[in-house]
Amino acid sequence: MSDPRFLCAQGLAREAGKLMRRRFEDRSSFSLTFKGHQDFLTEVDGEVESFVKKRLAETFPSDTFIGEEGSREASDSVWIVDPIDGTSNFARGIPHFCISIAYLKDHKPNIGVIYDPMSDEMYAAVSGGGATLNGVPMKVSGMTDIRSATLEIGWNHRSGVPGYLSLLGRVMGLGAGTIRGGSGALGMAYVAAGRIDAYVEQHINSWDVLAGLLMVQEAGGHVSDFLAGEGLAKGNPILACTPALRRVLAETSGIGTPE
C-alpha cells in the first residue's frame, strides 16, 4: 500500500515506539502523576503526542489533529492519536502498552495503526485494503461458541463499578472467559488478530478505539457504531467481535444491534 498517510503513520508509530521503549526501560527518566482516580499520566505521554503532532503538521499541513493529551480540532481530514494507550501499565513497569494512530476522511476511519514497541508488533489497516500484523494479513478468530470464547471487558469510570460488574457477571454467566489487559487499543488489535474473540467496553474514547475499530472491520469482524452521535468528541460504548458472536454479545451487553 503506497498511500503516503498510511506509510507515514506506520513510520511515526515506530519512531514514537522507540522513544517510549527507551523511556520505559529507564524508570528514572519520568515521573508519575494522575489526571483523576486511577487515571495515570507521565510526561512521556505529552512528549510522544507532541512529536507525532509536529511531524503530521509538517507532512500534512491541511489535516487537523485530535490527541488525548492536547488540542482537539475535528475536520473532514483528521488524525486521532493516543500517544500511550495503557499508561497505567507503562507507569508501573508492565510491558503492555502501545501507540494508536487513526486517520478519518469525511468522518469515516480510513487508516489505523497500532504499534506495540515492547513486542515490536505493528498492527495496520487501511479502508478496503485489509489488516495486517507485521505485514501478514489478519483475520478474526471465527469462534462460534460463546462458551469457548475469550473476551476482554474494558474498565472505565463513566459506567461505574456496578455497571462493570454487572456486565462481567452476565458475560461470565454465558460461560465465556474474560481478561483485562489495560489497553483498549491492544484489545481491539487482538480481536483483529484472532487472539481473543471480542472486546467490550461500556464507554471508551475515540483515541483509544478508532484505529482498532478499522482493523477489526478489515479483518472480517463486527464493530458497533462507535461514531454515532458525539462518539468522536465524547466517546461511546464499543463491541468488537468475530461475527458469529455478534447476536449473543449485543443482547448481553446492550451495545449495538444483534443483526
Backbone as CSV, one residue per row, in Angstrom:
resi,resn,N_x,N_y,N_z,CA_x,CA_y,CA_z,C_x,C_y,C_z
1,MET,0.845,-1.184,0.000,0.000,0.000,0.000,0.888,1.244,0.000
2,SER,0.733,2.104,-1.019,1.609,3.256,-1.187,0.983,4.565,-0.707
3,ASP,-0.188,4.517,-0.085,-0.829,5.712,0.449,0.160,6.438,1.364
4,PRO,0.491,7.690,1.086,1.507,8.376,1.883,1.112,8.523,3.351
5,ARG,-0.162,8.707,3.638,-0.582,8.810,5.041,-0.422,7.475,5.762
6,PHE,-0.722,6.400,5.079,-0.580,5.065,5.671,0.884,4.776,5.980
7,LEU,1.756,5.076,5.052,3.186,4.858,5.264,3.713,5.769,6.369
8,CYS,3.271,7.017,6.371,3.710,7.964,7.385,3.272,7.521,8.779
9,ALA,2.024,7.068,8.901,1.510,6.646,10.203,2.332,5.498,10.773
10,GLN,2.691,4.543,9.939,3.498,3.415,10.413,4.903,3.873,10.811
11,GLY,5.488,4.746,10.009,6.812,5.238,10.334,6.825,6.029,11.635
12,LEU,5.828,6.895,11.813,5.731,7.675,13.037,5.499,6.777,14.251
13,ALA,4.646,5.773,14.096,4.375,4.857,15.202,5.644,4.134,15.624
14,ARG,6.437,3.728,14.674,7.679,3.016,15.009,8.684,3.955,15.682
15,GLU,8.802,5.186,15.177,9.706,6.149,15.807,9.257,6.477,17.229
16,ALA,7.969,6.723,17.391,7.435,7.007,18.717,7.625,5.819,19.645
17,GLY,7.482,4.622,19.091,7.667,3.420,19.885,9.079,3.294,20.434
18,LYS,10.060,3.686,19.651,11.442,3.650,20.131,11.622,4.598,21.309
19,LEU,11.020,5.776,21.198,11.090,6.741,22.290,10.428,6.169,23.544
20,MET,9.231,5.598,23.381,8.503,5.026,24.505,9.296,3.911,25.167
21,ARG,9.882,3.051,24.366,10.622,1.920,24.925,11.863,2.403,25.682
22,ARG,12.538,3.385,25.125,13.731,3.913,25.781,13.379,4.491,27.142
23,ARG,12.302,5.247,27.210,11.896,5.847,28.479,11.380,4.777,29.447
24,PHE,10.643,3.788,28.921,10.117,2.711,29.754,11.247,1.934,30.426
25,GLU,12.307,1.686,29.698,13.415,0.885,30.227,14.299,1.667,31.189
26,ASP,14.132,2.985,31.232,14.836,3.819,32.204,13.795,4.409,33.143
27,ARG,13.484,3.700,34.199,12.402,4.088,35.082,12.646,5.446,35.741
28,SER,13.894,5.873,35.810,14.208,7.151,36.439,14.001,8.333,35.496
29,SER,13.637,8.056,34.236,13.568,9.120,33.231,12.228,9.843,33.213
30,PHE,11.269,9.411,34.013,9.971,10.088,34.033,9.348,9.992,35.411
31,SER,8.409,10.877,35.670,7.663,10.877,36.924,6.201,10.554,36.640
32,LEU,5.510,10.166,37.686,4.121,9.728,37.562,3.196,10.721,38.247
33,THR,2.127,11.113,37.532,1.073,11.933,38.117,-0.267,11.286,37.775
34,PHE,-1.345,11.911,38.224,-2.688,11.387,37.976,-3.577,12.500,37.427
35,LYS,-4.341,12.180,36.374,-5.354,13.101,35.869,-6.652,12.976,36.655
36,GLY,-6.834,11.841,37.290,-8.025,11.556,38.064,-7.813,10.237,38.784
37,HIS,-8.864,9.729,39.406,-8.767,8.476,40.143,-8.342,7.337,39.210
38,GLN,-7.205,6.713,39.510,-6.666,5.614,38.710,-6.452,6.010,37.245
39,ASP,-6.249,7.290,36.995,-6.033,7.790,35.631,-4.592,8.307,35.549
40,PHE,-3.699,7.406,35.168,-2.272,7.672,35.212,-1.837,8.616,34.089
41,LEU,-0.784,9.394,34.378,-0.196,10.277,33.381,1.297,10.395,33.642
42,THR,2.086,10.323,32.585,3.515,10.611,32.675,3.840,11.687,31.652
43,GLU,4.982,12.338,31.831,5.372,13.348,30.853,5.694,12.726,29.504
44,VAL,5.892,11.404,29.479,6.177,10.725,28.215,4.958,10.775,27.300
45,ASP,3.747,10.723,27.872,2.528,10.840,27.065,2.556,12.124,26.241
46,GLY,2.815,13.239,26.914,2.863,14.519,26.219,4.012,14.616,25.239
47,GLU,5.144,14.031,25.605,6.324,14.058,24.730,6.044,13.320,23.420
48,VAL,5.433,12.153,23.520,5.134,11.362,22.328,4.069,12.064,21.480
49,GLU,3.039,12.581,22.135,1.981,13.249,21.374,2.510,14.479,20.644
50,SER,3.342,15.258,21.299,3.913,16.448,20.658,4.770,16.077,19.458
51,PHE,5.540,15.014,19.590,6.370,14.545,18.478,5.513,14.164,17.275
52,VAL,4.472,13.365,17.514,3.618,12.897,16.421,2.864,14.067,15.795
53,LYS,2.304,14.933,16.627,1.545,16.071,16.120,2.420,16.971,15.243
54,LYS,3.630,17.249,15.691,4.541,18.115,14.943,4.877,17.523,13.584
55,ARG,5.181,16.240,13.561,5.549,15.587,12.305,4.366,15.529,11.339
56,LEU,3.172,15.259,11.850,1.988,15.232,10.991,1.693,16.616,10.428
57,ALA,1.845,17.650,11.255,1.590,19.019,10.793,2.582,19.424,9.712
58,GLU,3.816,18.984,9.821,4.825,19.289,8.814,4.549,18.559,7.509
59,THR,4.055,17.329,7.614,3.873,16.485,6.432,2.535,16.714,5.751
60,PHE,1.495,16.930,6.553,0.139,17.130,6.019,-0.464,18.374,6.665
61,PRO,-0.024,19.556,6.267,-0.405,20.786,6.968,-1.892,21.113,6.930
62,SER,-2.633,20.562,5.986,-4.067,20.856,5.926,-4.895,19.949,6.830
63,ASP,-4.294,18.897,7.383,-5.007,17.985,8.268,-5.105,18.574,9.670
64,THR,-6.135,18.185,10.403,-6.264,18.579,11.806,-5.897,17.401,12.708
65,PHE,-5.961,17.647,14.019,-5.401,16.685,14.971,-6.246,16.635,16.232
66,ILE,-6.533,15.418,16.682,-7.165,15.187,17.974,-6.260,14.253,18.758
67,GLY,-5.792,14.703,19.914,-4.925,13.883,20.746,-5.469,13.780,22.152
68,GLU,-5.139,12.703,22.826,-5.645,12.529,24.185,-5.154,13.634,25.112
69,GLU,-3.917,14.067,24.942,-3.326,14.986,25.901,-3.363,16.450,25.481
70,GLY,-3.771,16.746,24.236,-3.635,18.124,23.778,-4.810,18.632,22.981
71,SER,-4.504,19.336,21.885,-5.529,20.005,21.091,-6.464,19.008,20.420
72,ARG,-7.690,19.450,20.214,-8.698,18.583,19.604,-9.474,19.396,18.585
73,GLU,-9.080,19.260,17.344,-9.687,20.016,16.253,-10.164,19.045,15.182
74,ALA,-11.458,18.845,15.105,-12.025,17.923,14.124,-12.166,18.609,12.767
75,SER,-12.166,17.810,11.702,-12.388,18.309,10.346,-12.706,17.107,9.466
76,ASP,-12.803,17.327,8.167,-13.047,16.226,7.239,-11.786,15.406,6.967
77,SER,-10.648,15.871,7.484,-9.381,15.169,7.303,-8.603,15.301,8.608
78,VAL,-8.765,14.319,9.503,-8.286,14.485,10.881,-7.569,13.235,11.384
79,TRP,-6.506,13.456,12.132,-5.760,12.388,12.805,-6.223,12.318,14.257
80,ILE,-6.368,11.092,14.771,-6.762,10.875,16.161,-5.700,9.979,16.788
81,VAL,-5.039,10.476,17.830,-3.852,9.808,18.361,-3.941,9.617,19.870
82,ASP,-3.645,8.407,20.304,-3.381,8.136,21.718,-1.891,7.832,21.835
83,PRO,-1.115,8.723,22.454,0.334,8.529,22.450,0.789,7.283,23.208
84,ILE,0.185,7.031,24.345,0.446,5.787,25.080,-0.886,5.254,25.574
85,ASP,-1.392,4.231,24.935,-2.604,3.586,25.428,-2.154,2.440,26.329
86,GLY,-2.568,2.521,27.582,-2.038,1.612,28.588,-1.025,2.326,29.465
87,THR,-1.263,3.620,29.731,-0.311,4.397,30.531,-0.115,3.807,31.928
88,SER,-1.174,3.257,32.518,-1.020,2.664,33.846,-0.022,1.507,33.810
89,ASN,-0.075,0.701,32.744,0.909,-0.367,32.590,2.311,0.206,32.415
90,PHE,2.429,1.193,31.517,3.707,1.845,31.265,4.297,2.382,32.568
91,ALA,3.470,3.057,33.354,3.942,3.696,34.572,4.389,2.683,35.621
92,ARG,3.777,1.523,35.625,4.071,0.523,36.649,5.064,-0.550,36.191
93,GLY,5.609,-0.379,34.993,6.623,-1.320,34.535,6.080,-2.581,33.912
94,ILE,4.823,-2.525,33.440,4.202,-3.684,32.782,4.304,-3.471,31.274
95,PRO,4.952,-4.360,30.543,5.218,-4.125,29.114,4.037,-4.436,28.202
96,HIS,2.904,-3.788,28.473,1.707,-3.981,27.652,1.092,-2.604,27.410
97,PHE,1.551,-1.923,26.360,1.072,-0.591,26.012,1.411,-0.355,24.548
98,CYS,0.870,0.713,23.977,1.060,0.936,22.544,0.805,2.395,22.208
99,ILE,1.121,2.743,20.982,0.656,4.000,20.401,-0.424,3.658,19.388
100,SER,-1.476,4.463,19.358,-2.589,4.250,18.435,-2.764,5.496,17.575
101,ILE,-2.745,5.315,16.256,-2.896,6.417,15.306,-4.006,6.059,14.318
102,ALA,-5.026,6.903,14.260,-6.108,6.712,13.291,-6.231,7.964,12.429
103,TYR,-6.697,7.764,11.223,-6.964,8.884,10.315,-8.372,8.744,9.779
104,LEU,-9.173,9.800,9.924,-10.544,9.821,9.427,-10.645,10.758,8.237
105,LYS,-11.245,10.264,7.183,-11.532,11.068,5.992,-13.035,11.130,5.816
106,ASP,-13.579,12.331,5.766,-15.025,12.524,5.644,-15.775,11.742,6.717
107,HIS,-15.242,11.799,7.939,-15.869,11.229,9.126,-15.889,9.692,9.134
108,LYS,-15.086,9.071,8.307,-15.010,7.611,8.283,-13.566,7.168,8.500
109,PRO,-13.348,6.121,9.320,-11.986,5.630,9.530,-11.364,5.167,8.214
110,ASN,-10.213,5.701,7.901,-9.527,5.395,6.656,-8.211,4.662,6.886
111,ILE,-7.543,4.987,7.995,-6.257,4.373,8.339,-6.237,4.085,9.831
112,GLY,-5.702,2.938,10.200,-5.499,2.603,11.606,-4.159,1.931,11.802
113,VAL,-3.373,2.438,12.736,-2.067,1.870,13.043,-1.921,1.785,14.556
114,ILE,-1.562,0.626,15.041,-1.278,0.397,16.457,0.075,-0.295,16.548
115,TYR,0.982,0.286,17.325,2.316,-0.304,17.438,2.631,-0.591,18.900
116,ASP,2.992,-1.848,19.166,3.422,-2.305,20.484,4.943,-2.356,20.472
117,PRO,5.611,-1.380,21.100,7.066,-1.325,20.984,7.796,-2.404,21.765
118,MET,7.165,-2.982,22.765,7.851,-3.995,23.566,7.895,-5.352,22.876
119,SER,6.901,-5.634,22.043,6.908,-6.886,21.275,7.243,-6.652,19.810
120,ASP,7.467,-5.378,19.446,7.751,-4.993,18.058,6.672,-5.526,17.117
121,GLU,5.417,-5.269,17.480,4.287,-5.699,16.659,3.577,-4.480,16.084
122,MET,3.499,-4.452,14.762,2.848,-3.360,14.035,1.536,-3.866,13.443
123,TYR,0.433,-3.398,14.013,-0.894,-3.701,13.500,-1.293,-2.533,12.601
124,ALA,-1.758,-2.832,11.409,-2.052,-1.756,10.467,-3.239,-2.125,9.589
125,ALA,-4.054,-1.118,9.263,-5.209,-1.341,8.395,-5.487,-0.082,7.592
126,VAL,-5.963,-0.290,6.382,-6.415,0.815,5.546,-7.769,0.413,4.963
127,SER,-8.675,1.350,4.888,-10.028,1.049,4.445,-10.028,0.402,3.060
128,GLY,-10.640,-0.777,2.977,-10.704,-1.516,1.726,-9.453,-2.287,1.376
129,GLY,-8.427,-2.196,2.212,-7.151,-2.848,1.904,-6.738,-3.938,2.856
130,GLY,-7.618,-4.281,3.813,-7.301,-5.348,4.742,-6.512,-4.863,5.943
131,ALA,-6.205,-5.799,6.829,-5.461,-5.524,8.055,-4.308,-6.501,8.170
132,THR,-3.199,-6.021,8.709,-2.005,-6.858,8.807,-1.356,-6.725,10.176
133,LEU,-0.602,-7.749,10.538,0.268,-7.745,11.705,1.677,-8.026,11.217
134,ASN,2.548,-7.033,11.321,3.901,-7.124,10.783,3.895,-7.592,9.327
135,GLY,2.933,-7.066,8.565,2.857,-7.336,7.137,2.091,-8.587,6.747
136,VAL,1.673,-9.389,7.735,0.945,-10.628,7.456,-0.553,-10.373,7.667
137,PRO,-1.426,-10.761,6.724,-2.856,-10.485,6.865,-3.446,-11.046,8.162
138,MET,-4.326,-10.276,8.769,-5.020,-10.694,9.990,-6.456,-11.071,9.678
139,LYS,-6.973,-12.027,10.445,-8.379,-12.407,10.397,-8.880,-12.635,11.810
140,VAL,-10.136,-12.242,12.051,-10.729,-12.512,13.357,-10.849,-14.017,13.549
141,SER,-11.111,-14.427,14.782,-10.952,-15.834,15.154,-11.911,-16.794,14.460
142,GLY,-13.149,-16.345,14.194,-14.140,-17.269,13.652,-14.835,-18.097,14.720
143,MET,-14.579,-17.805,15.990,-15.223,-18.546,17.078,-16.745,-18.453,16.965
144,THR,-17.415,-19.585,17.175,-18.872,-19.621,17.071,-19.570,-19.913,18.397
145,ASP,-18.870,-20.454,19.379,-19.469,-20.877,20.643,-19.027,-19.934,21.755
146,ILE,-19.958,-19.193,22.329,-19.623,-18.247,23.385,-19.003,-18.963,24.583
147,ARG,-19.326,-20.222,24.798,-18.791,-20.949,25.944,-17.304,-21.258,25.791
148,SER,-16.814,-21.155,24.569,-15.384,-21.375,24.325,-14.640,-20.075,24.029
149,ALA,-15.359,-18.964,24.104,-14.787,-17.677,23.712,-14.013,-17.019,24.855
150,THR,-13.070,-16.169,24.478,-12.345,-15.325,25.420,-12.577,-13.870,25.032
151,LEU,-13.025,-13.067,25.996,-13.357,-11.665,25.764,-12.506,-10.786,26.658
152,GLU,-12.233,-9.577,26.185,-11.714,-8.556,27.074,-12.828,-7.567,27.350
153,ILE,-13.049,-7.281,28.619,-14.036,-6.286,29.022,-13.281,-5.113,29.609
154,GLY,-13.296,-4.000,28.897,-12.558,-2.827,29.335,-13.243,-2.127,30.499
155,TRP,-12.412,-1.539,31.372,-12.924,-0.817,32.532,-12.876,0.684,32.270
156,ASN,-13.901,1.392,32.721,-13.895,2.850,32.677,-14.733,3.375,33.835
157,HIS,-14.437,4.611,34.237,-15.117,5.161,35.400,-16.512,5.681,35.076
158,ARG,-16.781,5.970,33.819,-18.082,6.559,33.485,-19.230,5.583,33.733
159,SER,-19.018,4.300,33.429,-20.084,3.326,33.660,-20.123,2.886,35.114
160,GLY,-19.030,3.079,35.836,-19.010,2.802,37.263,-18.844,1.331,37.598
161,VAL,-18.566,1.086,38.863,-18.324,-0.283,39.325,-19.555,-1.178,39.157
162,PRO,-20.757,-0.752,39.563,-21.918,-1.649,39.405,-22.155,-2.054,37.950
163,GLY,-22.024,-1.088,37.021,-22.244,-1.409,35.614,-21.212,-2.382,35.081
164,TYR,-19.966,-2.174,35.482,-18.895,-3.062,35.019,-19.096,-4.473,35.573
165,LEU,-19.359,-4.579,36.853,-19.524,-5.894,37.466,-20.754,-6.608,36.912
166,SER,-21.806,-5.841,36.619,-23.000,-6.446,36.042,-22.696,-7.037,34.666
167,LEU,-21.997,-6.264,33.838,-21.632,-6.767,32.514,-20.710,-7.973,32.628
168,LEU,-19.733,-7.897,33.508,-18.813,-9.016,33.705,-19.575,-10.271,34.126
169,GLY,-20.519,-10.108,35.046,-21.294,-11.246,35.505,-22.148,-11.857,34.407
170,ARG,-22.764,-11.001,33.581,-23.603,-11.517,32.501,-22.770,-12.292,31.477
171,VAL,-21.614,-11.749,31.145,-20.756,-12.415,30.162,-20.228,-13.732,30.711
172,MET,-19.761,-13.713,31.953,-19.257,-14.951,32.546,-20.371,-15.965,32.739
173,GLY,-21.592,-15.461,32.939,-22.732,-16.361,33.053,-23.019,-17.132,31.780
174,LEU,-22.582,-16.607,30.655,-22.717,-17.313,29.377,-21.695,-18.420,29.214
175,GLY,-20.688,-18.418,30.095,-19.627,-19.421,30.000,-18.359,-18.924,29.344
176,ALA,-18.328,-17.632,28.974,-17.146,-17.079,28.319,-16.042,-16.816,29.327
177,GLY,-14.802,-16.883,28.857,-13.666,-16.474,29.661,-13.412,-14.997,29.456
178,THR,-12.893,-14.321,30.475,-12.642,-12.891,30.370,-11.225,-12.555,30.811
179,ILE,-10.694,-11.480,30.217,-9.404,-10.947,30.608,-9.527,-9.429,30.657
180,ARG,-8.531,-8.772,31.252,-8.430,-7.318,31.173,-6.961,-6.960,31.110
181,GLY,-6.532,-6.420,29.949,-5.121,-6.144,29.727,-4.710,-4.723,30.032
182,GLY,-5.658,-3.794,30.124,-5.329,-2.422,30.449,-5.011,-1.541,29.258
183,SER,-5.227,-2.034,28.041,-5.065,-1.218,26.833,-6.189,-1.555,25.878
184,GLY,-7.122,-0.629,25.717,-8.236,-0.868,24.806,-7.779,-1.007,23.371
185,ALA,-6.774,-0.221,22.975,-6.280,-0.295,21.600,-5.697,-1.677,21.306
186,LEU,-4.884,-2.190,22.223,-4.331,-3.531,22.010,-5.419,-4.597,22.103
187,GLY,-6.422,-4.370,22.946,-7.540,-5.308,22.989,-8.236,-5.403,21.650
188,MET,-8.467,-4.279,21.012,-9.076,-4.268,19.682,-8.162,-4.943,18.655
189,ALA,-6.867,-4.650,18.734,-5.921,-5.269,17.815,-5.898,-6.782,17.991
190,TYR,-6.033,-7.240,19.220,-6.034,-8.681,19.476,-7.287,-9.347,18.899
191,VAL,-8.412,-8.628,18.894,-9.608,-9.171,18.229,-9.334,-9.323,16.736
192,ALA,-8.763,-8.292,16.127,-8.457,-8.349,14.693,-7.506,-9.476,14.371
193,ALA,-6.570,-9.748,15.277,-5.568,-10.795,15.043,-6.071,-12.185,15.406
194,GLY,-7.290,-12.283,15.949,-7.831,-13.589,16.323,-7.276,-14.126,17.623
195,ARG,-6.610,-13.292,18.407,-6.047,-13.736,19.683,-7.120,-13.828,20.765
196,ILE,-8.080,-12.910,20.706,-9.269,-13.003,21.537,-10.471,-12.854,20.611
197,ASP,-11.647,-13.153,21.140,-12.831,-13.227,20.287,-13.698,-11.969,20.317
198,ALA,-13.500,-11.126,21.322,-14.299,-9.905,21.407,-13.663,-8.925,22.380
199,TYR,-13.955,-7.643,22.134,-13.618,-6.583,23.085,-14.904,-5.802,23.341
200,VAL,-15.199,-5.583,24.617,-16.423,-4.888,25.007,-16.071,-3.829,26.042
201,GLU,-16.599,-2.631,25.874,-16.432,-1.601,26.897,-17.633,-0.682,26.852
202,GLN,-18.121,-0.314,28.025,-19.347,0.472,28.114,-19.143,1.947,27.795
203,HIS,-17.926,2.430,27.873,-17.588,3.762,27.374,-16.096,3.802,27.102
204,ILE,-15.726,4.287,25.916,-14.324,4.395,25.538,-14.166,5.635,24.676
205,ASN,-12.997,6.251,24.724,-12.754,7.459,23.947,-12.265,7.138,22.547
206,SER,-12.446,8.091,21.646,-12.140,7.853,20.238,-10.669,7.537,20.010
207,TRP,-9.770,8.209,20.739,-8.342,7.969,20.512,-7.917,6.575,20.950
208,ASP,-8.686,5.941,21.840,-8.376,4.581,22.264,-8.816,3.531,21.249
209,VAL,-9.830,3.837,20.453,-10.536,2.762,19.763,-10.579,2.857,18.241
210,LEU,-10.407,4.047,17.653,-10.696,4.183,16.220,-9.734,3.402,15.328
211,ALA,-8.460,3.363,15.660,-7.526,2.582,14.847,-7.896,1.095,14.893
212,GLY,-8.188,0.596,16.091,-8.548,-0.810,16.240,-9.883,-1.141,15.616
213,LEU,-10.812,-0.193,15.637,-12.123,-0.407,15.021,-11.974,-0.727,13.540
214,LEU,-11.154,0.058,12.846,-10.935,-0.204,11.424,-10.262,-1.548,11.222
215,MET,-9.319,-1.893,12.085,-8.633,-3.187,11.959,-9.595,-4.355,12.067
216,VAL,-10.481,-4.279,13.065,-11.442,-5.381,13.237,-12.329,-5.506,12.012
217,GLN,-12.810,-4.389,11.502,-13.631,-4.425,10.286,-12.868,-5.047,9.123
218,GLU,-11.640,-4.587,8.908,-10.852,-5.068,7.775,-10.405,-6.511,7.956
219,ALA,-10.425,-6.999,9.199,-10.075,-8.398,9.466,-11.302,-9.301,9.445
220,GLY,-12.451,-8.742,9.041,-13.662,-9.544,8.887,-14.555,-9.594,10.095
221,GLY,-14.321,-8.714,11.073,-15.109,-8.724,12.289,-16.257,-7.733,12.280
222,HIS,-17.023,-7.768,13.356,-18.143,-6.848,13.557,-17.747,-5.796,14.577
223,VAL,-18.140,-4.542,14.329,-17.982,-3.479,15.323,-19.289,-2.697,15.415
224,SER,-19.609,-2.253,16.628,-20.793,-1.414,16.813,-20.520,-0.022,16.254
225,ASP,-21.583,0.770,16.152,-21.487,2.089,15.510,-20.918,3.102,16.497
226,PHE,-19.613,3.057,16.684,-18.972,3.906,17.681,-19.117,5.391,17.367
227,LEU,-19.077,5.771,16.106,-19.084,7.186,15.737,-20.486,7.811,15.718
228,ALA,-21.496,7.054,16.120,-22.853,7.611,16.202,-22.883,8.756,17.208
229,GLY,-23.730,9.736,16.938,-23.878,10.857,17.863,-22.577,11.613,18.030
230,GLU,-22.155,11.787,19.275,-20.928,12.522,19.576,-19.773,11.592,19.927
231,GLY,-19.737,10.440,19.287,-18.706,9.456,19.591,-17.288,9.985,19.415
232,LEU,-17.069,10.756,18.361,-15.721,11.266,18.114,-15.270,12.184,19.240
233,ALA,-16.143,13.062,19.685,-15.765,14.053,20.691,-15.883,13.549,22.123
234,LYS,-16.910,12.733,22.381,-17.201,12.368,23.769,-17.115,10.882,24.065
235,GLY,-16.884,10.055,23.035,-16.794,8.619,23.258,-18.142,7.933,23.228
236,ASN,-18.108,6.621,23.215,-19.303,5.788,23.129,-18.973,4.393,23.647
237,PRO,-19.988,3.529,23.786,-19.701,2.118,24.032,-19.084,1.483,22.780
238,ILE,-18.419,0.350,22.957,-17.891,-0.393,21.809,-18.072,-1.882,22.027
239,LEU,-18.504,-2.548,20.969,-18.489,-4.002,20.882,-17.779,-4.359,19.590
240,ALA,-16.707,-5.122,19.709,-15.970,-5.612,18.542,-15.805,-7.102,18.715
241,CYS,-16.195,-7.874,17.700,-16.181,-9.322,17.886,-16.132,-10.056,16.554
242,THR,-15.837,-11.332,16.650,-15.957,-12.193,15.489,-17.449,-12.340,15.159
243,PRO,-17.837,-12.385,13.886,-19.254,-12.219,13.512,-20.244,-13.168,14.174
244,ALA,-19.869,-14.419,14.382,-20.828,-15.384,14.926,-21.223,-15.074,16.369
245,LEU,-20.468,-14.236,17.057,-20.795,-13.891,18.438,-21.560,-12.575,18.554
246,ARG,-21.835,-11.946,17.427,-22.476,-10.629,17.453,-23.810,-10.653,18.186
247,ARG,-24.677,-11.575,17.826,-26.024,-11.576,18.404,-25.978,-11.731,19.915
248,VAL,-25.293,-12.751,20.403,-25.310,-13.019,21.835,-24.634,-11.902,22.614
249,LEU,-23.583,-11.327,22.079,-22.888,-10.275,22.816,-23.625,-8.943,22.749
250,ALA,-24.265,-8.646,21.641,-25.075,-7.430,21.567,-26.251,-7.512,22.538
251,GLU,-26.891,-8.659,22.591,-28.016,-8.841,23.511,-27.558,-8.784,24.957
252,THR,-26.413,-9.377,25.247,-25.918,-9.449,26.622,-25.372,-8.115,27.114
253,SER,-24.678,-7.401,26.236,-24.059,-6.138,26.635,-24.975,-4.936,26.468
254,GLY,-25.972,-5.056,25.571,-26.805,-3.914,25.230,-26.111,-2.908,24.335
255,ILE,-25.021,-3.320,23.713,-24.247,-2.441,22.832,-24.485,-2.846,21.387
256,GLY,-24.980,-1.932,20.570,-25.237,-2.235,19.177,-26.503,-3.061,19.006
257,THR,-26.664,-3.592,17.813,-27.844,-4.386,17.493,-27.442,-5.818,17.185
258,PRO,-28.317,-6.793,17.483,-27.970,-8.194,17.253,-27.694,-8.525,15.797
259,GLU,-28.283,-7.767,14.859,-28.011,-8.049,13.448,-28.326,-6.812,12.622
